[in-house]
Amino acid sequence: MSITAGIDVGSTYTKTVLLGPGGEILSRKIHKTGFKLAEVSRRTFEICLEEAGVSESD
């Protein structure tokens, strides 16, 4: 299965979305950005993977 991830790290919120092969939304997450940009983007990505029931290798 081919899945696409999109992560938008903004000054206030970080938004992450996972899209399935047909473009359908598998999971999405919004979280306050704060000062640790890499940590919040990784965390929202991991939450989306968990909620969608897929792994990073997918």
mmCIF file as Biopython writes it, N, C-alpha, C and O atoms, coordinates in Angstrom:
data_model
#
loop_
_atom_site.group_PDB
_atom_site.id
_atom_site.type_symbol
_atom_site.label_atom_id
_atom_site.label_alt_id
_atom_site.label_comp_id
_atom_site.label_asym_id
_atom_site.label_entity_id
_atom_site.label_seq_id
_atom_site.pdbx_PDB_ins_code
_atom_site.Cartn_x
_atom_site.Cartn_y
_atom_site.Cartn_z
_atom_site.occupancy
_atom_site.B_iso_or_equiv
_atom_site.auth_seq_id
_atom_site.auth_asym_id
_atom_site.pdbx_PDB_model_num
ATOM 1   N N  . MET A ? 1  ? 0.848  -1.168 0.000  1.0 0.0 1  A 1 
ATOM 2   C CA . MET A ? 1  ? 0.000  0.000  0.000  1.0 0.0 1  A 1 
ATOM 3   C C  . MET A ? 1  ? 0.899  1.238  0.000  1.0 0.0 1  A 1 
ATOM 4   O O  . MET A ? 1  ? 1.888  1.290  0.731  1.0 0.0 1  A 1 
ATOM 5   N N  . SER A ? 2  ? 0.559  2.218  -0.809 1.0 0.0 2  A 1 
ATOM 6   C CA . SER A ? 2  ? 1.304  3.463  -0.875 1.0 0.0 2  A 1 
ATOM 7   C C  . SER A ? 2  ? 0.540  4.558  -0.136 1.0 0.0 2  A 1 
ATOM 8   O O  . SER A ? 2  ? -0.614 4.845  -0.455 1.0 0.0 2  A 1 
ATOM 9   N N  . ILE A ? 3  ? 1.185  5.158  0.843  1.0 0.0 3  A 1 
ATOM 10  C CA . ILE A ? 3  ? 0.562  6.197  1.666  1.0 0.0 3  A 1 
ATOM 11  C C  . ILE A ? 3  ? 1.409  7.458  1.572  1.0 0.0 3  A 1 
ATOM 12  O O  . ILE A ? 3  ? 2.638  7.393  1.573  1.0 0.0 3  A 1 
ATOM 13  N N  . THR A ? 4  ? 0.749  8.598  1.491  1.0 0.0 4  A 1 
ATOM 14  C CA . THR A ? 4  ? 1.441  9.883  1.440  1.0 0.0 4  A 1 
ATOM 15  C C  . THR A ? 4  ? 1.187  10.639 2.739  1.0 0.0 4  A 1 
ATOM 16  O O  . THR A ? 4  ? 0.058  10.695 3.227  1.0 0.0 4  A 1 
ATOM 17  N N  . ALA A ? 5  ? 2.252  11.221 3.294  1.0 0.0 5  A 1 
ATOM 18  C CA . ALA A ? 5  ? 2.138  12.025 4.507  1.0 0.0 5  A 1 
ATOM 19  C C  . ALA A ? 5  ? 2.443  13.477 4.170  1.0 0.0 5  A 1 
ATOM 20  O O  . ALA A ? 5  ? 3.365  13.773 3.411  1.0 0.0 5  A 1 
ATOM 21  N N  . GLY A ? 6  ? 1.659  14.370 4.743  1.0 0.0 6  A 1 
ATOM 22  C CA . GLY A ? 6  ? 1.919  15.796 4.603  1.0 0.0 6  A 1 
ATOM 23  C C  . GLY A ? 6  ? 1.980  16.418 5.980  1.0 0.0 6  A 1 
ATOM 24  O O  . GLY A ? 6  ? 1.114  16.176 6.821  1.0 0.0 6  A 1 
ATOM 25  N N  . ILE A ? 7  ? 3.016  17.231 6.212  1.0 0.0 7  A 1 
ATOM 26  C CA . ILE A ? 7  ? 3.189  17.884 7.510  1.0 0.0 7  A 1 
ATOM 27  C C  . ILE A ? 7  ? 3.425  19.368 7.273  1.0 0.0 7  A 1 
ATOM 28  O O  . ILE A ? 7  ? 4.337  19.754 6.542  1.0 0.0 7  A 1 
ATOM 29  N N  . ASP A ? 8  ? 2.597  20.193 7.897  1.0 0.0 8  A 1 
ATOM 30  C CA . ASP A ? 8  ? 2.722  21.650 7.804  1.0 0.0 8  A 1 
ATOM 31  C C  . ASP A ? 8  ? 3.041  22.176 9.195  1.0 0.0 8  A 1 
ATOM 32  O O  . ASP A ? 8  ? 2.188  22.169 10.082 1.0 0.0 8  A 1 
ATOM 33  N N  . VAL A ? 9  ? 4.278  22.633 9.381  1.0 0.0 9  A 1 
ATOM 34  C CA . VAL A ? 9  ? 4.689  23.190 10.667 1.0 0.0 9  A 1 
ATOM 35  C C  . VAL A ? 9  ? 4.527  24.707 10.588 1.0 0.0 9  A 1 
ATOM 36  O O  . VAL A ? 9  ? 5.340  25.403 9.980  1.0 0.0 9  A 1 
ATOM 37  N N  . GLY A ? 10 ? 3.475  25.196 11.204 1.0 0.0 10 A 1 
ATOM 38  C CA . GLY A ? 10 ? 3.223  26.632 11.227 1.0 0.0 10 A 1 
ATOM 39  C C  . GLY A ? 10 ? 3.686  27.245 12.533 1.0 0.0 10 A 1 
ATOM 40  O O  . GLY A ? 10 ? 4.106  26.540 13.450 1.0 0.0 10 A 1 
ATOM 41  N N  . SER A ? 11 ? 3.607  28.548 12.606 1.0 0.0 11 A 1 
ATOM 42  C CA . SER A ? 11 ? 4.074  29.226 13.814 1.0 0.0 11 A 1 
ATOM 43  C C  . SER A ? 11 ? 3.183  28.939 15.020 1.0 0.0 11 A 1 
ATOM 44  O O  . SER A ? 11 ? 3.649  29.002 16.158 1.0 0.0 11 A 1 
ATOM 45  N N  . THR A ? 12 ? 1.918  28.627 14.790 1.0 0.0 12 A 1 
ATOM 46  C CA . THR A ? 12 ? 0.994  28.361 15.886 1.0 0.0 12 A 1 
ATOM 47  C C  . THR A ? 12 ? 0.616  26.882 15.983 1.0 0.0 12 A 1 
ATOM 48  O O  . THR A ? 12 ? 0.627  26.309 17.073 1.0 0.0 12 A 1 
ATOM 49  N N  . TYR A ? 13 ? 0.284  26.265 14.853 1.0 0.0 13 A 1 
ATOM 50  C CA . TYR A ? 13 ? -0.148 24.867 14.836 1.0 0.0 13 A 1 
ATOM 51  C C  . TYR A ? 13 ? 0.641  24.051 13.829 1.0 0.0 13 A 1 
ATOM 52  O O  . TYR A ? 13 ? 1.078  24.562 12.798 1.0 0.0 13 A 1 
ATOM 53  N N  . THR A ? 14 ? 0.815  22.771 14.143 1.0 0.0 14 A 1 
ATOM 54  C CA . THR A ? 14 ? 1.392  21.803 13.222 1.0 0.0 14 A 1 
ATOM 55  C C  . THR A ? 14 ? 0.269  20.876 12.801 1.0 0.0 14 A 1 
ATOM 56  O O  . THR A ? 14 ? -0.436 20.309 13.636 1.0 0.0 14 A 1 
ATOM 57  N N  . LYS A ? 15 ? 0.112  20.728 11.473 1.0 0.0 15 A 1 
ATOM 58  C CA . LYS A ? 15 ? -0.941 19.885 10.925 1.0 0.0 15 A 1 
ATOM 59  C C  . LYS A ? 15 ? -0.312 18.730 10.150 1.0 0.0 15 A 1 
ATOM 60  O O  . LYS A ? 15 ? 0.612  18.929 9.363  1.0 0.0 15 A 1 
ATOM 61  N N  . THR A ? 16 ? -0.823 17.521 10.382 1.0 0.0 16 A 1 
ATOM 62  C CA . THR A ? 16 ? -0.328 16.333 9.702  1.0 0.0 16 A 1 
ATOM 63  C C  . THR A ? 16 ? -1.512 15.565 9.136  1.0 0.0 16 A 1 
ATOM 64  O O  . THR A ? 16 ? -2.554 15.442 9.780  1.0 0.0 16 A 1 
ATOM 65  N N  . VAL A ? 17 ? -1.340 15.049 7.921  1.0 0.0 17 A 1 
ATOM 66  C CA . VAL A ? 17 ? -2.384 14.256 7.287  1.0 0.0 17 A 1 
ATOM 67  C C  . VAL A ? 17 ? -1.742 13.055 6.589  1.0 0.0 17 A 1 
ATOM 68  O O  . VAL A ? 17 ? -0.652 13.159 6.026  1.0 0.0 17 A 1 
ATOM 69  N N  . LEU A ? 18 ? -2.432 11.917 6.634  1.0 0.0 18 A 1 
ATOM 70  C CA . LEU A ? 18 ? -2.024 10.728 5.887  1.0 0.0 18 A 1 
ATOM 71  C C  . LEU A ? 18 ? -3.084 10.457 4.833  1.0 0.0 18 A 1 
ATOM 72  O O  . LEU A ? 18 ? -4.277 10.413 5.135  1.0 0.0 18 A 1 
ATOM 73  N N  . LEU A ? 19 ? -2.642 10.276 3.592  1.0 0.0 19 A 1 
ATOM 74  C CA . LEU A ? 19 ? -3.542 9.998  2.480  1.0 0.0 19 A 1 
ATOM 75  C C  . LEU A ? 19 ? -3.296 8.593  1.953  1.0 0.0 19 A 1 
ATOM 76  O O  . LEU A ? 19 ? -2.152 8.167  1.801  1.0 0.0 19 A 1 
ATOM 77  N N  . GLY A ? 20 ? -4.392 7.872  1.673  1.0 0.0 20 A 1 
ATOM 78  C CA . GLY A ? 20 ? -4.301 6.542  1.109  1.0 0.0 20 A 1 
ATOM 79  C C  . GLY A ? 20 ? -4.025 6.595  -0.384 1.0 0.0 20 A 1 
ATOM 80  O O  . GLY A ? 20 ? -3.919 7.680  -0.956 1.0 0.0 20 A 1 
ATOM 81  N N  . PRO A ? 21 ? -3.908 5.436  -1.019 1.0 0.0 21 A 1 
ATOM 82  C CA . PRO A ? 21 ? -3.580 5.362  -2.438 1.0 0.0 21 A 1 
ATOM 83  C C  . PRO A ? 21 ? -4.577 6.092  -3.349 1.0 0.0 21 A 1 
ATOM 84  O O  . PRO A ? 21 ? -4.198 6.582  -4.413 1.0 0.0 21 A 1 
ATOM 85  N N  . GLY A ? 22 ? -5.814 6.163  -2.946 1.0 0.0 22 A 1 
ATOM 86  C CA . GLY A ? 22 ? -6.833 6.841  -3.739 1.0 0.0 22 A 1 
ATOM 87  C C  . GLY A ? 22 ? -7.031 8.298  -3.353 1.0 0.0 22 A 1 
ATOM 88  O O  . GLY A ? 22 ? -7.939 8.955  -3.862 1.0 0.0 22 A 1 
ATOM 89  N N  . GLY A ? 23 ? -6.189 8.811  -2.458 1.0 0.0 23 A 1 
ATOM 90  C CA . GLY A ? 23 ? -6.295 10.194 -2.023 1.0 0.0 23 A 1 
ATOM 91  C C  . GLY A ? 23 ? -7.219 10.400 -0.834 1.0 0.0 23 A 1 
ATOM 92  O O  . GLY A ? 23 ? -7.426 11.532 -0.396 1.0 0.0 23 A 1 
ATOM 93  N N  . GLU A ? 24 ? -7.777 9.312  -0.306 1.0 0.0 24 A 1 
ATOM 94  C CA . GLU A ? 24 ? -8.667 9.430  0.855  1.0 0.0 24 A 1 
ATOM 95  C C  . GLU A ? 24 ? -7.861 9.709  2.118  1.0 0.0 24 A 1 
ATOM 96  O O  . GLU A ? 24 ? -6.732 9.240  2.258  1.0 0.0 24 A 1 
ATOM 97  N N  . ILE A ? 25 ? -8.446 10.473 3.033  1.0 0.0 25 A 1 
ATOM 98  C CA . ILE A ? 25 ? -7.783 10.802 4.293  1.0 0.0 25 A 1 
ATOM 99  C C  . ILE A ? 25 ? -7.861 9.603  5.226  1.0 0.0 25 A 1 
ATOM 100 O O  . ILE A ? 25 ? -8.947 9.146  5.582  1.0 0.0 25 A 1 
ATOM 101 N N  . LEU A ? 26 ? -6.698 9.101  5.617  1.0 0.0 26 A 1 
ATOM 102 C CA . LEU A ? 26 ? -6.631 7.979  6.551  1.0 0.0 26 A 1 
ATOM 103 C C  . LEU A ? 26 ? -6.576 8.469  7.995  1.0 0.0 26 A 1 
ATOM 104 O O  . LEU A ? 26 ? -7.123 7.837  8.899  1.0 0.0 26 A 1 
ATOM 105 N N  . SER A ? 27 ? -5.908 9.603  8.196  1.0 0.0 27 A 1 
ATOM 106 C CA . SER A ? 27 ? -5.761 10.157 9.535  1.0 0.0 27 A 1 
ATOM 107 C C  . SER A ? 27 ? -5.295 11.603 9.417  1.0 0.0 27 A 1 
ATOM 108 O O  . SER A ? 27 ? -4.643 11.986 8.446  1.0 0.0 27 A 1 
ATOM 109 N N  . ARG A ? 28 ? -5.647 12.401 10.431 1.0 0.0 28 A 1 
ATOM 110 C CA . ARG A ? 28 ? -5.166 13.778 10.480 1.0 0.0 28 A 1 
ATOM 111 C C  . ARG A ? 28 ? -5.047 14.217 11.931 1.0 0.0 28 A 1 
ATOM 112 O O  . ARG A ? 28 ? -5.771 13.734 12.802 1.0 0.0 28 A 1 
ATOM 113 N N  . LYS A ? 29 ? -4.116 15.146 12.180 1.0 0.0 29 A 1 
ATOM 114 C CA . LYS A ? 29 ? -3.855 15.595 13.543 1.0 0.0 29 A 1 
ATOM 115 C C  . LYS A ? 29 ? -3.412 17.046 13.511 1.0 0.0 29 A 1 
ATOM 116 O O  . LYS A ? 29 ? -2.636 17.446 12.643 1.0 0.0 29 A 1 
ATOM 117 N N  . ILE A ? 30 ? -3.900 17.829 14.450 1.0 0.0 30 A 1 
ATOM 118 C CA . ILE A ? 30 ? -3.483 19.219 14.625 1.0 0.0 30 A 1 
ATOM 119 C C  . ILE A ? 30 ? -3.013 19.374 16.066 1.0 0.0 30 A 1 
ATOM 120 O O  . ILE A ? 30 ? -3.676 18.920 16.998 1.0 0.0 30 A 1 
ATOM 121 N N  . HIS A ? 31 ? -1.858 20.024 16.240 1.0 0.0 31 A 1 
ATOM 122 C CA . HIS A ? 31 ? -1.297 20.200 17.578 1.0 0.0 31 A 1 
ATOM 123 C C  . HIS A ? 31 ? -0.594 21.550 17.635 1.0 0.0 31 A 1 
ATOM 124 O O  . HIS A ? 31 ? -0.053 22.008 16.628 1.0 0.0 31 A 1 
ATOM 125 N N  . LYS A ? 32 ? -0.596 22.189 18.797 1.0 0.0 32 A 1 
ATOM 126 C CA . LYS A ? 32 ? 0.130  23.454 18.954 1.0 0.0 32 A 1 
ATOM 127 C C  . LYS A ? 32 ? 1.620  23.207 18.709 1.0 0.0 32 A 1 
ATOM 128 O O  . LYS A ? 32 ? 2.181  22.221 19.185 1.0 0.0 32 A 1 
ATOM 129 N N  . THR A ? 33 ? 2.245  24.106 17.968 1.0 0.0 33 A 1 
ATOM 130 C CA . THR A ? 33 ? 3.637  23.919 17.571 1.0 0.0 33 A 1 
ATOM 131 C C  . THR A ? 33 ? 4.614  24.093 18.717 1.0 0.0 33 A 1 
ATOM 132 O O  . THR A ? 33 ? 5.446  23.213 18.940 1.0 0.0 33 A 1 
ATOM 133 N N  . GLY A ? 34 ? 4.546  25.176 19.440 1.0 0.0 34 A 1 
ATOM 134 C CA . GLY A ? 34 ? 5.508  25.415 20.511 1.0 0.0 34 A 1 
ATOM 135 C C  . GLY A ? 34 ? 6.882  25.743 19.948 1.0 0.0 34 A 1 
ATOM 136 O O  . GLY A ? 34 ? 6.995  26.341 18.878 1.0 0.0 34 A 1 
ATOM 137 N N  . PHE A ? 35 ? 7.931  25.348 20.674 1.0 0.0 35 A 1 
ATOM 138 C CA . PHE A ? 35 ? 9.291  25.700 20.282 1.0 0.0 35 A 1 
ATOM 139 C C  . PHE A ? 35 ? 10.099 24.528 19.751 1.0 0.0 35 A 1 
ATOM 140 O O  . PHE A ? 35 ? 11.179 24.731 19.197 1.0 0.0 35 A 1 
ATOM 141 N N  . LYS A ? 36 ? 9.607  23.318 19.905 1.0 0.0 36 A 1 
ATOM 142 C CA . LYS A ? 36 ? 10.356 22.135 19.465 1.0 0.0 36 A 1 
ATOM 143 C C  . LYS A ? 36 ? 9.718  21.601 18.182 1.0 0.0 36 A 1 
ATOM 144 O O  . LYS A ? 36 ? 8.939  20.648 18.202 1.0 0.0 36 A 1 
ATOM 145 N N  . LEU A ? 37 ? 10.068 22.242 17.073 1.0 0.0 37 A 1 
ATOM 146 C CA . LEU A ? 37 ? 9.429  21.960 15.786 1.0 0.0 37 A 1 
ATOM 147 C C  . LEU A ? 37 ? 9.593  20.507 15.343 1.0 0.0 37 A 1 
ATOM 148 O O  . LEU A ? 37 ? 8.621  19.875 14.929 1.0 0.0 37 A 1 
ATOM 149 N N  . ALA A ? 38 ? 10.788 19.984 15.425 1.0 0.0 38 A 1 
ATOM 150 C CA . ALA A ? 38 ? 11.025 18.610 14.982 1.0 0.0 38 A 1 
ATOM 151 C C  . ALA A ? 38 ? 10.257 17.609 15.845 1.0 0.0 38 A 1 
ATOM 152 O O  . ALA A ? 38 ? 9.720  16.625 15.336 1.0 0.0 38 A 1 
ATOM 153 N N  . GLU A ? 39 ? 10.209 17.865 17.140 1.0 0.0 39 A 1 
ATOM 154 C CA . GLU A ? 39 ? 9.520  16.940 18.045 1.0 0.0 39 A 1 
ATOM 155 C C  . GLU A ? 39 ? 8.015  16.919 17.797 1.0 0.0 39 A 1 
ATOM 156 O O  . GLU A ? 39 ? 7.412  15.847 17.761 1.0 0.0 39 A 1 
ATOM 157 N N  . VAL A ? 40 ? 7.404  18.087 17.625 1.0 0.0 40 A 1 
ATOM 158 C CA . VAL A ? 40 ? 5.957  18.119 17.427 1.0 0.0 40 A 1 
ATOM 159 C C  . VAL A ? 40 ? 5.581  17.542 16.064 1.0 0.0 40 A 1 
ATOM 160 O O  . VAL A ? 40 ? 4.542  16.892 15.941 1.0 0.0 40 A 1 
ATOM 161 N N  . SER A ? 41 ? 6.396  17.765 15.047 1.0 0.0 41 A 1 
ATOM 162 C CA . SER A ? 41 ? 6.069  17.196 13.737 1.0 0.0 41 A 1 
ATOM 163 C C  . SER A ? 41 ? 6.205  15.674 13.766 1.0 0.0 41 A 1 
ATOM 164 O O  . SER A ? 41 ? 5.383  14.970 13.180 1.0 0.0 41 A 1 
ATOM 165 N N  . ARG A ? 42 ? 7.221  15.170 14.433 1.0 0.0 42 A 1 
ATOM 166 C CA . ARG A ? 42 ? 7.401  13.718 14.544 1.0 0.0 42 A 1 
ATOM 167 C C  . ARG A ? 42 ? 6.260  13.097 15.351 1.0 0.0 42 A 1 
ATOM 168 O O  . ARG A ? 42 ? 5.742  12.041 14.991 1.0 0.0 42 A 1 
ATOM 169 N N  . ARG A ? 43 ? 5.877  13.753 16.434 1.0 0.0 43 A 1 
ATOM 170 C CA . ARG A ? 43 ? 4.817  13.224 17.299 1.0 0.0 43 A 1 
ATOM 171 C C  . ARG A ? 43 ? 3.475  13.176 16.573 1.0 0.0 43 A 1 
ATOM 172 O O  . ARG A ? 43 ? 2.761  12.178 16.664 1.0 0.0 43 A 1 
ATOM 173 N N  . THR A ? 44 ? 3.123  14.250 15.848 1.0 0.0 44 A 1 
ATOM 174 C CA . THR A ? 44 ? 1.846  14.233 15.126 1.0 0.0 44 A 1 
ATOM 175 C C  . THR A ? 44 ? 1.864  13.173 14.028 1.0 0.0 44 A 1 
ATOM 176 O O  . THR A ? 44 ? 0.843  12.541 13.758 1.0 0.0 44 A 1 
ATOM 177 N N  . PHE A ? 45 ? 3.022  12.976 13.394 1.0 0.0 45 A 1 
ATOM 178 C CA . PHE A ? 45 ? 3.165  11.936 12.379 1.0 0.0 45 A 1 
ATOM 179 C C  . PHE A ? 45 ? 2.947  10.554 12.995 1.0 0.0 45 A 1 
ATOM 180 O O  . PHE A ? 45 ? 2.214  9.735  12.440 1.0 0.0 45 A 1 
ATOM 181 N N  . GLU A ? 46 ? 3.579  10.294 14.136 1.0 0.0 46 A 1 
ATOM 182 C CA . GLU A ? 46 ? 3.431  8.997  14.811 1.0 0.0 46 A 1 
ATOM 183 C C  . GLU A ? 46 ? 1.994  8.747  15.254 1.0 0.0 46 A 1 
ATOM 184 O O  . GLU A ? 46 ? 1.506  7.621  15.161 1.0 0.0 46 A 1 
ATOM 185 N N  . ILE A ? 47 ? 1.311  9.782  15.735 1.0 0.0 47 A 1 
ATOM 186 C CA . ILE A ? 47 ? -0.089 9.635  16.141 1.0 0.0 47 A 1 
ATOM 187 C C  . ILE A ? 47 ? -0.948 9.279  14.930 1.0 0.0 47 A 1 
ATOM 188 O O  . ILE A ? 47 ? -1.807 8.402  15.021 1.0 0.0 47 A 1 
ATOM 189 N N  . CYS A ? 48 ? -0.729 9.940  13.813 1.0 0.0 48 A 1 
ATOM 190 C CA . CYS A ? 48 ? -1.483 9.645  12.595 1.0 0.0 48 A 1 
ATOM 191 C C  . CYS A ? 48 ? -1.255 8.207  12.135 1.0 0.0 48 A 1 
ATOM 192 O O  . CYS A ? 48 ? -2.203 7.524  11.747 1.0 0.0 48 A 1 
ATOM 193 N N  . LEU A ? 49 ? -0.005 7.745  12.177 1.0 0.0 49 A 1 
ATOM 194 C CA . LEU A ? 49 ? 0.283  6.362  11.806 1.0 0.0 49 A 1 
ATOM 195 C C  . LEU A ? 49 ? -0.488 5.395  12.684 1.0 0.0 49 A 1 
ATOM 196 O O  . LEU A ? 49 ? -1.095 4.443  12.195 1.0 0.0 49 A 1 
ATOM 197 N N  . GLU A ? 50 ? -0.461 5.648  13.991 1.0 0.0 50 A 1 
ATOM 198 C CA . GLU A ? 50 ? -1.150 4.779  14.948 1.0 0.0 50 A 1 
ATOM 199 C C  . GLU A ? 50 ? -2.658 4.767  14.699 1.0 0.0 50 A 1 
ATOM 200 O O  . GLU A ? 50 ? -3.279 3.705  14.672 1.0 0.0 50 A 1 
ATOM 201 N N  . GLU A ? 51 ? -3.245 5.959  14.516 1.0 0.0 51 A 1 
ATOM 202 C CA . GLU A ? 51 ? -4.687 6.050  14.292 1.0 0.0 51 A 1 
ATOM 203 C C  . GLU A ? 51 ? -5.111 5.369  12.988 1.0 0.0 51 A 1 
ATOM 204 O O  . GLU A ? 51 ? -6.201 4.805  12.908 1.0 0.0 51 A 1 
ATOM 205 N N  . ALA A ? 52 ? -4.256 5.422  11.974 1.0 0.0 52 A 1 
ATOM 206 C CA . ALA A ? 52 ? -4.572 4.812  10.680 1.0 0.0 52 A 1 
ATOM 207 C C  . ALA A ? 52 ? -4.278 3.321  10.676 1.0 0.0 52 A 1 
ATOM 208 O O  . ALA A ? 52 ? -4.717 2.603  9.777  1.0 0.0 52 A 1 
ATOM 209 N N  . GLY A ? 53 ? -3.538 2.850  11.677 1.0 0.0 53 A 1 
ATOM 210 C CA . GLY A ? 53 ? -3.208 1.438  11.749 1.0 0.0 53 A 1 
ATOM 211 C C  . GLY A ? 53 ? -2.189 1.017  10.706 1.0 0.0 53 A 1 
ATOM 212 O O  . GLY A ? 53 ? -2.248 -0.097 10.185 1.0 0.0 53 A 1 
ATOM 213 N N  . VAL A ? 54 ? -1.244 1.920  10.398 1.0 0.0 54 A 1 
ATOM 214 C CA . VAL A ? 54 ? -0.198 1.619  9.416  1.0 0.0 54 A 1 
ATOM 215 C C  . VAL A ? 54 ? 1.164  1.896  10.051 1.0 0.0 54 A 1 
ATOM 216 O O  . VAL A ? 54 ? 1.259  2.508  11.116 1.0 0.0 54 A 1 
ATOM 217 N N  . SER A ? 55 ? 2.211  1.432  9.372  1.0 0.0 55 A 1 
ATOM 218 C CA . SER A ? 55 ? 3.569  1.664  9.858  1.0 0.0 55 A 1 
ATOM 219 C C  . SER A ? 55 ? 4.277  2.682  8.967  1.0 0.0 55 A 1 
ATOM 220 O O  . SER A ? 55 ? 3.814  2.990  7.869  1.0 0.0 55 A 1 
ATOM 221 N N  . GLU A ? 56 ? 5.380  3.188  9.442  1.0 0.0 56 A 1 
ATOM 222 C CA . GLU A ? 56 ? 6.141  4.168  8.676  1.0 0.0 56 A 1 
ATOM 223 C C  . GLU A ? 56 ? 6.635  3.591  7.348  1.0 0.0 56 A 1 
ATOM 224 O O  . GLU A ? 56 ? 6.768  4.325  6.369  1.0 0.0 56 A 1 
ATOM 225 N N  . SER A ? 57 ? 6.901  2.309  7.307  1.0 0.0 57 A 1 
ATOM 226 C CA . SER A ? 57 ? 7.378  1.680  6.067  1.0 0.0 57 A 1 
ATOM 227 C C  . SER A ? 57 ? 6.279  1.579  5.007  1.0 0.0 57 A 1 
ATOM 228 O O  . SER A ? 57 ? 6.579  1.380  3.830  1.0 0.0 57 A 1 
ATOM 229 N N  . ASP A ? 58 ? 5.002  1.713  5.410  1.0 0.0 58 A 1 
ATOM 230 C CA . ASP A ? 58 ? 3.904  1.691  4.433  1.0 0.0 58 A 1 
ATOM 231 C C  . ASP A ? 58 ? 3.935  2.950  3.589  1.0 0.0 58 A 1 
ATOM 232 O O  . ASP A ? 58 ? 3.093  3.124  2.708  1.0 0.0 58 A 1 
#
